[in-house]
Amino acid sequence: MPTENFVTRNLHRLRRTWQRIAGVTSSGDTARGGITRHQLQELGAYMHECIAQAGGEVSARAQAAKLGQIYLGLDRAGRNEFLGLMAGFGPDQRVLKAAARALLDANDDAVRLEQERSIREAVRSPRVKILTQFTGLPDGVKFLVDMRADLLELAPGRPDLGILESELSSLLALWFDVGFLELQRITWDSPASLLERLIAYEAVHEIRSWDDLRNRLDSDRRCYAFFHPRMPREPLIFVEIALSRGLAGSIQKLLDESQPPADLRKADTAIFYSISSTQEGLRGISFGNFLIKRVVEELKRDFPGLRTFATLSPIPGFVRWLQSDAAAQVVLAKAIQTKLKKDAVEAPNAQSLWKAVAGVNWSADPKRCALLQEPMLAICAHYLTQIRRGFRPIDPVARFHLDNGARIERLNWLADTSAKGLKQSAGIMVNYLYDTAEIESNYEEYRLHGKVALASDVRRLLRLAPSAGA
């Protein structure tokens, strides 16, 4: 499906809009690809004018539009130079040093408070004025979000761009506070442009067709997204939910288009099976935990019969870890090793077990699947709960849900038999349960003591995979 077309269309529309605001009559007046030395000098002059605001707000807005439509026409190398030039508009070091000395020399509270105000003004970078001018333009906030995505890519190894990225990140964190966001339900009757974005932005389970999307928006499904008032056409993060009876243990069954919709009168469970963040430029600004809590409130209001709120989640780093040397330190229980040997599988630890089946079409062999089920689930339970980076699990999805106070409820064998599911997680998926009566206590135990809330079946699996120091 041509899901990226809307990106190109929006880019062309935005450039035309900003050309009109800037008073530019054709895109031929903008830079193409890289930037010449002469163009850099012109850009510097535009940035000075934007900071000075000599002609007032209207003139500054036109200068910002000119800068923006030039930026949109640049390739990666050109944007790197553009951002480097902008990063050079930092605080005046002489003014900053003078303000710091005056603060240190202040001899009473009134003078000290005044000098504190002065030093705050001195620290504020002129480049921040350039950034904030974009917010007055149509789609200017989206432009800044995309600019930060560029900075995240370009800043490593560039301290100047790192500072610019940090300043822009701080601005976006203020502007995208969860209190400013709007929760909206997305349905099949939503604008086609929004549905097109869902297809493009879906990051967990690819939407293969319009029929697939329609199935995900059927009567027994729900989809909610957070929007920002200044980006009304762009979902920031969205969640897809299936209403069912009991926990779901297979994503293929859950998304099977041939299945009739579930009877909502019997539904007692809401399964959150996909959560996708859409804006790389908002990385590090968390909305997901607020989204889940808001959606649970909405669902409880609309469906009083719902008792269980859980996920059917991927384990994206599991196979990558299985292939590492760290997995060789996770020793399988003797009883499991003996059982494997009877079927000619020599596997004393997690790494060796994966090596024994890697490259073999094991998922299509029912006998081998049955043999591997218990040891692989045990290893996966160990991975989710014991393999950590610092205080928190190494698996990003586990970190997200445990940070929100969820409980690891159940591991599901061959729950995702797609090529992606087998490659990333050996087909295993996990149900994280959100028990509203336990969320706060789970969160506190996890954040304060690193204790992960587990259901009894998961605890049983952990006993089958003792570690020798992983």
matplotlib code that plots the C-alpha trace (Angstrom):
import matplotlib.pyplot as plt

x = [0.0, 1.3, 1.2, 4.0, 2.3, 0.6, 4.1, 5.1, 1.8, 2.0, 5.6, 4.7, 1.6, 3.6, 6.3, 3.8, 2.0, 5.3, 6.4, 3.3, 3.9, 7.5, 6.7, 8.5, 6.8, 8.5, 10.3, 13.2, 14.1, 14.9, 18.0, 18.0, 20.0, 23.1, 24.0, 26.6, 28.8, 26.7, 23.5, 24.9, 25.6, 22.0, 20.7, 22.7, 21.2, 17.7, 18.3, 19.7, 16.5, 14.3, 16.0, 16.0, 12.3, 13.1, 10.0, 7.7, 6.0, 4.7, 8.1, 9.7, 7.0, 7.8, 11.5, 10.7, 8.6, 11.5, 13.9, 11.4, 10.7, 14.5, 15.0, 12.3, 14.2, 17.5, 19.0, 20.6, 24.0, 22.3, 20.1, 23.3, 24.8, 21.6, 21.3, 25.0, 24.5, 21.4, 23.3, 25.9, 23.3, 24.0, 24.0, 26.4, 29.2, 30.2, 26.7, 26.5, 29.8, 28.8, 25.5, 27.1, 29.6, 26.8, 24.9, 27.9, 28.5, 24.8, 24.7, 21.0, 17.9, 16.4, 19.5, 20.0, 16.5, 17.1, 20.4, 18.8, 16.3, 19.1, 21.1, 17.9, 17.7, 21.4, 21.2, 18.3, 19.7, 18.8, 18.3, 15.3, 13.7, 14.1, 12.6, 9.6, 8.8, 7.9, 5.0, 3.1, 3.2, 0.7, 2.0, 4.9, 4.8, 4.9, 7.9, 9.7, 8.9, 10.4, 13.4, 14.1, 14.0, 16.7, 18.7, 18.4, 20.0, 22.7, 23.7, 25.8, 29.4, 28.3, 28.2, 26.8, 23.8, 23.4, 22.8, 20.3, 18.5, 18.4, 16.8, 14.3, 13.5, 12.8, 10.4, 8.5, 8.2, 6.4, 4.2, 3.3, 2.4, -0.3, -2.7, -2.7, -3.5, -6.9, -8.1, -10.1, -11.6, -10.7, -13.4, -13.9, -15.8, -12.8, -11.3, -9.4, -6.2, -6.3, -6.9, -4.0, -1.8, -2.8, -1.6, 1.7, 2.4, 1.4, 4.7, 3.8, 1.6, 1.6, -1.7, -1.7, -4.8, -7.8, -9.8, -7.3, -7.8, -11.5, -11.4, -9.4, -12.0, -15.0, -17.8, -15.8, -12.6, -11.6, -8.8, -7.9, -5.2, -3.8, -3.7, -2.2, -4.3, -1.5, -1.2, -4.9, -4.2, -1.4, -2.0, 0.9, 0.4, -2.5, -3.6, -5.7, -8.0, -10.0, -13.0, -13.3, -14.1, -11.0, -7.3, -6.2, -3.2, -2.6, -2.3, -3.1, -6.5, -7.1, -6.6, -8.2, -10.5, -12.7, -13.8, -17.2, -17.2, -17.3, -20.6, -20.1, -22.8, -20.4, -17.1, -15.4, -11.8, -10.1, -7.0, -4.5, -2.7, -0.8, 0.5, 2.4, 4.2, 4.2, 6.6, 10.3, 10.8, 8.9, 11.1, 11.6, 8.3, 6.1, 2.4, 1.8, 1.0, -1.5, -3.1, -3.7, -5.2, -7.5, -8.6, -9.4, -11.6, -13.4, -13.9, -15.3, -17.8, -18.9, -18.8, -19.5, -19.2, -15.4, -13.4, -10.0, -7.6, -4.6, -2.2, -1.0, 2.5, 5.6, 9.0, 11.1, 14.6, 14.2, 15.9, 18.6, 19.5, 19.2, 22.0, 24.3, 26.9, 24.8, 22.2, 24.8, 24.8, 21.1, 21.2, 18.2, 16.9, 18.2, 14.8, 14.4, 17.9, 17.1, 13.9, 15.6, 18.4, 15.8, 14.9, 18.6, 18.7, 21.9, 21.1, 22.4, 21.6, 19.5, 22.0, 22.7, 19.0, 18.4, 21.5, 20.0, 16.8, 18.0, 17.9, 15.5, 11.8, 10.9, 7.7, 6.1, 7.0, 4.3, 6.5, 9.5, 7.1, 5.8, 9.3, 10.5, 7.4, 8.3, 12.0, 11.5, 8.8, 11.0, 13.9, 11.6, 10.2, 13.8, 14.6, 11.6, 12.2, 15.9, 17.9, 18.2, 20.1, 20.7, 17.5, 15.1, 14.4, 16.4, 13.2, 11.7, 8.1, 8.5, 10.0, 7.0, 4.3, 6.1, 6.7, 3.0, 2.3, 1.2, 1.7, 3.2, 0.2, 0.9, 3.4, 1.8, 3.6, 3.4, 1.3, 2.9, 3.8, 4.5, 8.0, 8.6, 7.2, 9.4, 12.5, 12.1, 10.6, 10.5, 6.8, 6.2, 3.9, 3.1, 0.0, 0.6, -2.4, -3.6, -5.4, -6.6, -6.6, -2.9, -1.4, -0.1, 1.4, 3.0, 4.5, 5.9, 7.4, 9.0, 10.4, 11.6, 12.8, 12.9, 10.3, 8.3, 4.6, 4.1, 1.2, 1.7, 2.1, 5.0, 6.6, 6.4, 8.2, 11.0, 11.8, 12.7, 15.5, 17.9, 20.7, 24.4, 25.1, 23.5]
y = [0.0, 3.5, 4.6, 7.1, 9.2, 11.4, 12.4, 13.7, 15.4, 17.2, 18.2, 19.9, 21.6, 22.9, 24.3, 26.1, 27.5, 28.8, 30.2, 32.4, 33.6, 34.3, 36.2, 33.7, 33.1, 29.9, 27.0, 28.0, 30.6, 27.9, 25.9, 22.4, 19.5, 21.0, 24.6, 26.8, 29.3, 32.2, 30.5, 30.0, 33.7, 34.5, 32.0, 33.7, 37.0, 35.6, 34.1, 37.5, 39.2, 36.6, 37.1, 40.9, 41.1, 44.5, 44.7, 43.3, 40.0, 39.8, 40.3, 37.8, 35.3, 35.8, 35.3, 32.1, 30.9, 31.6, 29.6, 26.8, 26.4, 26.5, 23.8, 21.6, 21.6, 20.5, 17.0, 15.5, 17.2, 20.6, 20.2, 19.3, 22.7, 24.6, 23.2, 23.8, 27.5, 27.8, 26.2, 29.0, 31.5, 30.7, 33.0, 36.0, 34.8, 38.3, 39.1, 35.7, 36.1, 39.6, 38.4, 35.6, 38.0, 40.4, 37.5, 36.5, 40.1, 40.7, 41.8, 41.8, 39.8, 42.4, 42.8, 39.0, 38.4, 41.0, 39.4, 35.9, 37.4, 38.8, 35.6, 33.7, 36.2, 35.9, 32.1, 32.1, 31.4, 33.7, 30.5, 29.7, 32.8, 31.3, 28.0, 29.6, 31.8, 28.6, 27.9, 30.8, 29.2, 26.6, 23.2, 24.9, 22.7, 19.6, 21.1, 21.5, 17.9, 16.7, 19.0, 17.3, 13.9, 15.2, 16.5, 13.1, 11.5, 14.2, 15.2, 12.2, 13.5, 17.1, 18.9, 22.0, 20.1, 18.2, 21.5, 22.6, 19.3, 19.6, 23.1, 22.0, 18.9, 21.1, 23.3, 20.3, 18.7, 21.9, 22.2, 18.5, 18.2, 15.5, 18.2, 19.7, 16.5, 15.4, 11.8, 10.8, 7.6, 6.6, 4.7, 3.5, 6.8, 8.9, 11.0, 8.9, 10.9, 9.9, 6.2, 6.5, 7.7, 4.7, 2.3, 4.2, 4.6, 1.1, -0.1, -3.4, -5.5, -4.3, -3.3, -5.2, -3.8, -1.6, -4.7, -5.4, -1.9, -2.2, -5.4, -3.6, -0.9, -3.3, -3.2, -5.4, -3.2, 0.2, 2.5, 5.7, 8.3, 11.3, 14.5, 18.0, 21.0, 22.4, 19.0, 18.1, 15.8, 13.9, 11.2, 11.3, 7.8, 5.3, 2.1, -0.7, -2.8, -6.0, -6.7, -10.4, -13.1, -14.0, -13.4, -13.6, -15.8, -15.5, -12.4, -14.2, -15.4, -11.9, -10.3, -13.0, -11.1, -14.2, -14.3, -12.7, -9.9, -10.9, -10.7, -7.5, -8.6, -11.4, -9.5, -9.3, -8.4, -5.6, -6.7, -3.9, -5.5, -2.6, 0.7, 2.8, 6.1, 8.1, 11.0, 10.2, 13.9, 13.3, 10.4, 10.6, 12.5, 9.8, 9.6, 5.8, 5.4, 8.3, 6.9, 3.5, 4.9, 7.3, 4.5, 2.2, 4.9, 5.3, 1.5, 1.1, 3.9, 2.4, -1.3, -1.8, -5.6, -5.4, -6.9, -7.5, -5.1, -6.7, -6.6, -9.1, -7.8, -8.6, -9.4, -7.6, -8.3, -11.9, -13.7, -11.1, -11.8, -15.6, -15.2, -13.4, -14.9, -13.8, -16.4, -19.1, -18.3, -19.3, -23.0, -25.2, -27.4, -31.0, -32.5, -30.3, -31.1, -34.9, -34.5, -32.7, -35.3, -38.0, -36.2, -35.7, -32.0, -31.3, -28.0, -27.2, -23.5, -21.0, -20.1, -23.7, -24.5, -21.6, -22.7, -26.2, -24.9, -21.8, -22.2, -25.1, -24.7, -25.8, -23.8, -26.0, -29.2, -30.0, -32.6, -30.2, -27.3, -29.5, -30.3, -26.7, -25.2, -25.5, -24.7, -21.7, -20.3, -20.8, -19.0, -16.2, -15.8, -15.5, -12.9, -10.7, -10.7, -11.2, -9.8, -6.1, -3.0, -1.4, -1.6, -2.2, -5.1, -4.9, -5.6, -2.2, -3.4, -5.0, -1.7, 0.3, -1.9, -2.6, 1.1, 1.5, -1.0, -4.0, -7.6, -10.3, -12.6, -15.2, -16.2, -17.5, -20.1, -19.6, -16.5, -14.7, -17.0, -14.3, -14.0, -10.9, -12.7, -15.8, -13.7, -11.3, -13.4, -17.1, -16.6, -15.9, -13.1, -12.0, -10.8, -7.8, -7.4, -4.0, -4.7, -1.3, -2.5, -3.4, -0.9, 1.5, -1.2, -3.0, 0.3, 1.1, -2.3, -2.2, 1.3, 1.1, -2.5, -3.8, -6.4, -7.5, -8.5, -12.1, -14.5, -18.0, -19.6, -17.3, -18.0, -21.8, -21.2, -19.3, -22.3, -24.2, -21.8, -21.2, -18.8, -19.2, -15.5, -14.0]
z = [0.0, -0.8, 2.8, 2.6, -0.1, 2.6, 3.9, 0.5, 0.0, 3.3, 2.7, -0.6, 0.9, 3.9, 1.7, -0.5, 2.5, 4.1, 0.7, 0.6, 4.2, 3.5, 0.3, -1.9, -5.3, -6.3, -4.8, -7.1, -4.5, -1.9, -1.4, -2.9, -1.5, 0.2, 1.1, -0.5, 1.4, 0.0, 1.1, 4.6, 4.8, 3.7, 6.3, 9.0, 8.1, 8.1, 11.6, 12.9, 11.6, 13.1, 16.5, 16.3, 15.3, 13.9, 11.8, 14.5, 14.9, 11.4, 9.9, 12.3, 11.3, 7.6, 8.3, 10.2, 7.3, 4.9, 7.1, 7.4, 3.7, 3.0, 5.7, 4.1, 0.8, 2.2, 2.2, 5.2, 4.7, 4.2, 7.3, 9.3, 8.2, 8.8, 12.3, 13.0, 12.0, 14.3, 17.2, 17.0, 18.2, 21.8, 24.9, 24.9, 27.1, 28.2, 29.3, 31.0, 32.9, 34.0, 35.3, 37.2, 38.8, 39.8, 41.4, 43.4, 44.5, 45.5, 49.2, 50.0, 49.0, 46.7, 44.6, 44.6, 43.3, 40.5, 39.5, 39.5, 37.0, 35.0, 34.8, 33.7, 30.8, 30.0, 29.9, 27.4, 24.0, 21.1, 19.0, 21.3, 19.8, 16.3, 17.5, 19.1, 16.0, 14.2, 16.5, 15.0, 11.5, 10.2, 11.2, 12.8, 15.9, 13.7, 11.9, 15.2, 16.2, 12.9, 13.4, 16.7, 15.0, 12.7, 15.7, 17.4, 14.3, 13.8, 17.3, 18.4, 18.3, 17.8, 21.2, 19.5, 18.0, 21.3, 23.1, 20.5, 20.7, 24.5, 24.3, 21.7, 23.8, 26.8, 24.8, 23.4, 26.9, 28.0, 25.0, 25.0, 28.6, 29.0, 30.3, 26.8, 24.9, 23.7, 23.7, 20.6, 19.4, 15.8, 13.9, 10.3, 9.7, 10.7, 7.9, 5.3, 5.8, 9.5, 8.6, 6.2, 9.0, 11.2, 8.5, 8.1, 11.8, 13.0, 14.5, 16.2, 13.9, 10.3, 8.8, 5.6, 3.8, 4.2, 5.0, 7.8, 9.1, 8.9, 11.0, 13.6, 13.8, 13.9, 16.6, 19.0, 18.6, 19.8, 18.8, 20.7, 20.1, 21.8, 19.7, 20.4, 19.5, 17.3, 15.5, 14.9, 12.0, 13.6, 16.3, 18.8, 20.1, 19.5, 21.1, 19.5, 21.7, 21.2, 23.5, 24.2, 26.8, 28.6, 27.8, 24.2, 23.5, 19.8, 17.7, 14.5, 15.9, 17.3, 13.9, 11.8, 9.4, 8.8, 12.5, 13.3, 15.8, 19.5, 21.4, 23.4, 25.9, 26.9, 26.7, 30.1, 28.9, 27.0, 25.3, 24.4, 21.5, 19.9, 21.2, 18.6, 19.1, 15.9, 16.3, 16.5, 17.5, 20.7, 21.8, 25.6, 26.2, 27.6, 26.8, 26.9, 30.6, 30.6, 27.4, 28.9, 32.1, 30.1, 27.8, 30.7, 32.1, 28.8, 28.4, 32.0, 31.3, 28.0, 29.0, 32.7, 32.3, 31.6, 34.5, 33.0, 31.3, 29.8, 26.9, 24.3, 23.9, 21.8, 23.3, 20.7, 22.2, 23.2, 20.3, 20.1, 23.8, 23.1, 20.6, 23.0, 25.3, 28.3, 27.4, 27.9, 31.7, 32.0, 32.9, 32.3, 35.0, 34.9, 34.3, 31.2, 29.9, 30.3, 28.4, 25.6, 25.4, 24.8, 21.5, 20.6, 21.6, 23.7, 25.4, 28.9, 28.7, 26.9, 24.2, 23.2, 23.1, 20.6, 18.5, 18.4, 16.7, 14.9, 11.2, 11.5, 10.5, 14.0, 14.2, 11.5, 13.3, 16.0, 17.8, 18.1, 19.1, 21.9, 23.0, 23.1, 24.7, 28.4, 28.2, 25.9, 28.1, 31.1, 29.5, 28.4, 31.9, 33.1, 30.4, 31.2, 35.0, 35.6, 32.7, 33.4, 32.5, 35.9, 37.9, 35.1, 32.7, 29.4, 27.4, 26.4, 26.3, 29.8, 31.1, 29.8, 31.3, 34.6, 35.0, 34.7, 37.5, 35.4, 36.4, 34.1, 33.9, 31.2, 28.6, 25.3, 23.2, 19.4, 19.9, 17.0, 14.1, 11.7, 10.3, 12.5, 15.6, 15.1, 14.4, 17.4, 20.1, 19.0, 18.6, 22.3, 23.5, 27.0, 28.7, 31.1, 33.4, 34.7, 38.0, 39.1, 42.7, 42.5, 40.1, 42.7, 45.0, 42.0, 40.8, 44.3, 44.8, 41.3, 41.5, 45.1, 45.3, 41.7, 42.5, 39.5, 40.0, 38.7, 38.3, 39.8, 36.3, 35.6, 39.0, 38.1, 34.8, 36.6, 38.7, 35.5, 34.4, 37.3, 36.4, 37.0, 37.1, 34.1]

ax = plt.figure().add_subplot(projection="3d")
ax.plot(x, y, z, "-o")
ax.set_aspect("equal")
plt.show()
